[in-house]
Amino acid sequence: MTGPSMTGPKLKEKALSRRFGFALDDPIQFIAVAVVLLACVALVVLPVAMLVTYSVFDDGGYLSFKAFALLVTDTGIIAAGVNSLFFMAYVTAGCLAVGVPIAWLVARTDVPAKLCIRGAIAIAFIIPSFINVIAWIFLAAPNSGYLNKLLVSWLGLSRPPFNIFTFGGLVFIETAHLFPIVFFAVAAALANIDPSHEQAARMLGAGRWRTAATITLPLVAPAIIASATLCMLDALSSFGAPAAIGTMANFSVLSTAIYGLLTYPPRLALAAATSLPIVLYTLGCLWLQQHYLRRNNFVTVTGKASAPQLMGLGAWRYPTLMLVLMIVGGVAVLPFCALVVLSLLKSFGSALTIGNLGPEHYRAVFDASFTVFPSVRNSLILAVSAATCCVVLGITTAWLVERAAMPGRGIISAIVMVGYGFPSIILGVGIMLGYIDILYGTLTIILIAYVARHLPIAFVFVRSLVKQVSPELEEAARILGAGRLRSLIDITYPVLRPAAFIAWLLIFSLCLREQPMSAILTQSGTEVMSTMVLQFIEDGSIEVAAAISVLIVVVSMASITVARIFAPREILEMR
Amino acid sequence: MRIATSLMNLVAVFCLANALCAQPASAQADSIQKKFSNLYQAATKEAEVILYTDGRQEQAQRLSEYWKANFPGVALRIVPKSSPALIAQIETERAAGQHRVDVSHMSQPYVAALWKQKAFYQPYRTESFERLRPDNADADGAFYTPDVYTLPAAYNTDVFKDKSQLPQSLIDFLDPRWKGKLVLGDPDASGNTLTFLMTMLATGRLDWSNLEQLAKQDVLFVRSNPDAVRMVASGERALAPMISSFNIMTARMKGQPIDFYVLTEGSVVVQSLAGIMRDAPHPSAAKLLIEVMTSPQAEGSLSEGGVFWPAHPDAPAVKTLPRLADLHPISSPPPSPADAANIQAFLKKFKAVFGRQ
């Protein structure tokens, strides 16, 4: 007996019939529809429309499909498209293989040091991807990587054990960077399920592991699938690691091919045209997701929930902890330590001795002439604003898509998700084309870009929880006289709050390190931390770039810590 | 008493020396302001000027300080960008019919030629136009070269203590003993590598059969010159047939174990290019800025900040750099509108030869 199998078409119909009718005379629903439609148009439809327009008109302003003809005949772009598919598949499989078990261990077992594990996973997510690559090269380059050197010297190996300049290395870096999405989404969903299902299974004789595999995990399938979709789209649009490692490993993906089209010589129309198949990829991913979720009902929060029971690991408690710490340490602590060492190196390439370490590069960070501090201020303003906008819009959109029986809900979710699959640099170009007349050179245009890019995270996180919440709860409140707004605030929002909180933190961290769109959209006075990092990398000052990246991690972690201190207790416990 | 007199003499000598040293600078400041007083007056009414640059931060800082000291009342807004971001930004602005930049400054001659063809530049003849060498100013004044750098070979100084062991010519790099030891920027991503290889092919110093042999050397390709510097300095690969000089020198100044040397073929010279953009929002200030950037007074200081060689024949030499003539400079062919097609053909063949995706 599994969660999903308990339901069938009849139950599905019943659940659908419980949905609130679509009524524009309901002011709350009318405002929600207006806000979501406006957001869809402003954040995605307008920029994509600008790109489509640009790709189908030639320099003389005449309709032309030359860019698309080039697209389907260019073998390099076709190969990049195929590579992108494999890359997405491997990265997503890796993220699920690492993220789901660790989420289950943290949310549903008595494994110790949960705070430590969560913190380390957060660090893995926060380190900017383009600097994460440099940290990994520093550690695992075949000839010069310090980790390789250390292992060769300690274990007496004849050849270095790691080579990060390979397709496997690229998949590893991307997986290490993205699995926190799966971890946080699944952990939040696991903490929210009604434990009575598991208790029933146990009473019917199922063992702990069988219960976990056949009851618990299927119940959080929406979160698993949703976060897998995010990982797929993130891998599809990822640029930092594929650009650096892909060049060395002789492997190109769509995002790097598009970047190449913007440079020597610049072919913006072709770049825009190349981005459009990505819309098809995104829609394909969403179709698969919907196809699976539509067949099942995942309602597990019915208002009768009791406190979750943590599974005791018994003698395996500490061995399990060691295994988790090894994984998390390998993907998070190790690159962060490499980053810290890199930021302290006086002379890159020279021997790693105490004499070669010092705080000089941090002085450059605090040097007023390098305008690092204004960029920190701008980054914080943008990250807080974007995370808040995304969460508010994400809750509104998820509620509308799942609860209102309005036509075109599928289209709304597709539009929202398209922004995540687009390569950031092209989305940045689209937003620039859309808003250049009124917002160019302001923080607002960067905010629009950040929200367009990261709204899908809030939407996906919240939506997977909305799927778990029975509409009966809201209906009961309505029957007892509460208005729609009151039932939303008192009933729905408290259940969604953990997912909203985690989405806020993730988006906040992502915005602090967002680089490809920022590189296009920043102007004098609107620089952000990531563009400063890039500027130092371009200048060959990798150590200063590492110092700013350490600052990004510290600011992110400090913000998360402050948020945790002031967050309600049930959020901290994901319950 | 004698001691006091001596001390007074010493102070007097110090003050005199200080005054003598200070005088040329202030005199230069006076002269540049006076020299362009009409433009300065017109620029003051426009209040600001906007520069997009892919130059180094130190160079931008020096330009900012120089400008503030000489042209108060006209705010210089410098927007630093990487080359690809700068190119994408200007292309997007133009596509949207927006003209937000007054002067662009970058090191991609092929893109400059394309932009000239697309009429992105506003041709303007500077005051020193006639004094500039033909390869330092576009014939129509569309763009100018404030500074240049070279593309010499580079090596790890910890690995090669004896410079005589180094390959002396490009052909020497094809020796099997260097297999697995070379790093090179990917010409698909690195404009400097593209310039280097196309210049070497165009001038007959390399041919495709050489490149076919190079393809067997297990060359590690990276995206940019700073990446190549890191690979050499870390010892990941000990040799590079070319890396931009300023990247090597900056790393060397920081104590990294890397240095450059000149091959028997010589080293390719790359020009940075600055031009006034058509329909610039601050046309007079843009002219003033391009005059300053190409003036001998400013070029010396700005080039020193970027570790470049000033292009103007009257500009003072940068003390930390060797004489450019000693590096056997090879001029790259002047950029032309045909370059775009040539680049596409070159990259296609390069990918086929090296099996690159």
Interface residues (C-beta under 8 A of the other chain):
Chain A: Y54 D59 G76 A79 A80 N83 I137 F138 A141 P142 N143 S144 F165 A243 A244 T247 M248 N250 F251 S252 Y259 G260 L262 T263 Y264 P265 P266 L268 K346 S347 F348 G349 S350 S369 F370 I425 V429 M432 L433 I436 D437 Y440 G441 A519 I520 T522 Q523 S524 G525 L534 Q535 F536 I537 E538 D539 G540 S541 I542
Chain B: I50 D54 R56 Q57 E58 Q61 R77 I78 V79 P80 K81 S82 S83 P84 A85 I87 A88 Q89 E91 T92 E93 A95 A96 Q98 R100 Q108 Y110 V111 L114 K118 N156 D158 D186 D188 A189 G191 L194 L220 F221 V222 R223 S224 P226 D227 V229 R230 M231 V232 A233 S234 G235 E236 R237 N247 T250 A251 K254 G255 Q256 P257 I258 D339 A340 I343 Q344 K351 G355 R356 Q357
